[in-house]
Amino acid sequence: MANGSRLSGQAAMEYLVTYGWALLALFVVVAYLIASGAFSANSFASQECVFQPDLPCTSYIIYKSASGSTIVDFSLANGLGFPIELESVHYFMPGVGDEDGALPSDTSYSSGEKISLSHAFLGGSQPQPRDFRSVQVKITYMNCRNTPCSGPYTTSGRVSAIVEGG
C-alpha cells in the first residue's frame, strides 16, 4: 500500500509540474501582449484622413517635433474639376488648440494638383507619442473656374492618427 501511495503522489506531482509550466508559458505570452500595447485602445482606433470625395487625402501624419510641438501634415488632391484658390485653413485638436493655420506660399491649385498643408500646435496639453489624436480641419476656398473667382466655399475634414515620436 505504501508503494501505491508513493506512485499516486508522484503522478500528482508530475501533473502539477506539467500544467504549472503550461500556465507559466501562458502567463509570459499574455504579459508580453499587454506590455506591447496590443490591447490598448490605440490599437483598435481607425486611422484616417477624410475630406469631401473630390478632395481626397493622398498622405497624412501627426507627429511630435524635436521642439515638443505636435504637427499635423497632410496632402489633398484637387479633384473638384476646376482651379481653386485657398482663402484660409483652420485647425482644431481637442485639448491642444483651436487655431488658424498659415497658408502655403502658393494658394492657387489647378484641377488634379496636390495641396500640401501643415500646422504646428504649440500650446495646450501636448499629446505623447503613441497617443491617438484627431484634428478637425476647415478649409475655405474660391472657385476659379471663371474670372473673377466665385465663393467663398467651405469644406471640412478630419485627420485621425497615432502620434508618431519626434
C-alpha positions in Angstrom: 0.0 0.0 0.0 2.8 2.4 0.8 4.3 1.8 -2.7 0.9 2.6 -4.3 0.6 5.9 -2.3 4.0 6.9 -3.5 3.1 6.2 -7.1 -0.1 8.2 -6.9 1.8 11.1 -5.1 4.4 11.0 -7.9 1.6 11.1 -10.6 0.0 14.1 -8.8 3.3 16.0 -8.7 4.0 15.3 -12.4 0.5 16.5 -13.2 1.1 19.8 -11.2 4.5 20.4 -12.7 3.4 19.8 -16.3 0.4 22.1 -16.0 2.4 24.6 -14.0 4.9 25.0 -16.9 2.0 25.4 -19.3 0.4 28.1 -17.1 3.7 29.9 -16.7 4.2 29.9 -20.5 0.7 31.3 -21.0 1.3 34.0 -18.4 4.5 35.1 -20.1 2.7 35.3 -23.5 -0.2 37.4 -22.0 2.2 39.7 -20.2 4.2 40.3 -23.4 1.0 41.1 -25.3 -0.1 43.6 -22.6 3.3 45.2 -22.4 3.5 45.6 -26.2 0.2 47.6 -26.2 -1.7 45.0 -28.3 -4.7 45.5 -26.1 -4.6 49.3 -25.8 -7.4 51.5 -27.3 -4.9 52.9 -29.8 -4.6 49.5 -31.4 -8.3 49.5 -32.3 -8.7 53.1 -33.4 -9.2 53.8 -37.0 -6.5 56.0 -38.6 -7.9 58.0 -41.5 -7.9 61.3 -43.4 -11.4 62.2 -44.6 -12.5 65.2 -46.6 -15.2 65.6 -49.2 -14.9 63.0 -52.0 -13.4 65.5 -54.5 -10.6 66.4 -52.1 -9.1 63.0 -51.2 -6.2 62.7 -48.9 -3.0 61.3 -50.5 -0.9 61.2 -47.4 -1.1 62.3 -43.7 0.8 62.1 -40.4 0.6 63.6 -36.9 4.0 63.7 -35.1 5.9 65.3 -32.3 8.7 67.7 -33.4 12.1 67.9 -31.7 10.9 71.2 -30.1 7.9 69.3 -28.5 5.1 70.8 -30.6 2.6 68.5 -32.3 2.5 68.8 -36.1 -0.3 67.6 -38.5 0.9 67.3 -42.0 -1.3 66.1 -44.9 -1.9 66.4 -48.6 -5.1 66.6 -50.6 -5.6 66.2 -54.4 -7.8 68.8 -56.1 -10.4 66.6 -57.7 -13.1 69.3 -57.9 -12.7 69.7 -61.7 -11.8 73.3 -61.5 -9.0 75.5 -60.2 -9.3 76.7 -56.6 -7.6 79.4 -54.5 -7.2 78.8 -50.8 -8.5 81.6 -48.6 -8.0 80.2 -45.1 -7.3 77.0 -43.1 -8.5 76.4 -39.5 -7.3 73.6 -37.3 -8.8 72.2 -34.1 -7.3 69.4 -31.9 -9.2 68.9 -28.6 -7.2 69.8 -25.6 -4.3 71.2 -27.7 -5.5 74.1 -29.8 -8.1 75.8 -32.0 -6.0 77.9 -34.4 -5.9 79.5 -37.8 -3.1 78.0 -39.9 -0.7 79.7 -42.2 -1.4 79.3 -45.9 1.2 77.8 -48.2 3.2 80.2 -50.3 1.2 79.3 -53.4 -2.6 79.3 -52.8 -3.8 78.6 -56.3 -4.3 74.9 -57.4 -5.3 73.6 -60.7 -7.6 70.6 -61.1 -5.6 67.4 -60.2 -2.9 69.3 -58.4 -1.6 68.3 -55.0 -2.3 70.6 -52.0 0.2 70.2 -49.1 -0.8 71.6 -45.7 0.9 71.5 -42.4 0.3 73.1 -39.0 2.2 73.0 -35.7 0.2 73.1 -32.4 2.4 74.9 -29.9 0.2 75.3 -26.8 -2.2 73.3 -24.8 -1.7 69.8 -23.4 0.6 68.2 -26.0 -0.1 64.5 -26.7 2.6 61.9 -26.2 3.9 59.6 -28.9 1.6 56.6 -29.5 -1.5 58.7 -28.4 -4.4 58.6 -30.8 -5.5 62.1 -31.9 -7.9 63.7 -34.3 -7.5 67.1 -35.9 -10.5 68.8 -37.4 -9.6 71.0 -40.4 -11.8 73.6 -42.1 -10.7 74.9 -45.5 -12.2 78.0 -47.2 -11.5 78.3 -50.9 -12.7 80.2 -54.0 -13.9 78.5 -57.2 -11.7 79.9 -60.0 -13.4 78.2 -63.0 -14.4 81.6 -64.3 -12.9 85.1 -63.8 -13.4 86.5 -61.3 -13.3 83.6 -58.8 -16.6 82.9 -57.0 -17.2 82.0 -53.4 -16.0 81.6 -50.8 -16.8 77.9 -50.2 -16.0 75.9 -47.0 -15.3 72.3 -46.6 -14.1 70.4 -43.5 -12.4 67.1 -42.8 -10.6 65.1 -40.2 -7.1 63.7 -39.8 -7.0 60.9 -37.3 -3.8 59.1 -36.5 -1.5 57.8 -33.8 1.1 60.4 -32.9 4.5 59.4 -34.1 7.6 60.1 -31.9 9.8 63.0 -32.7 
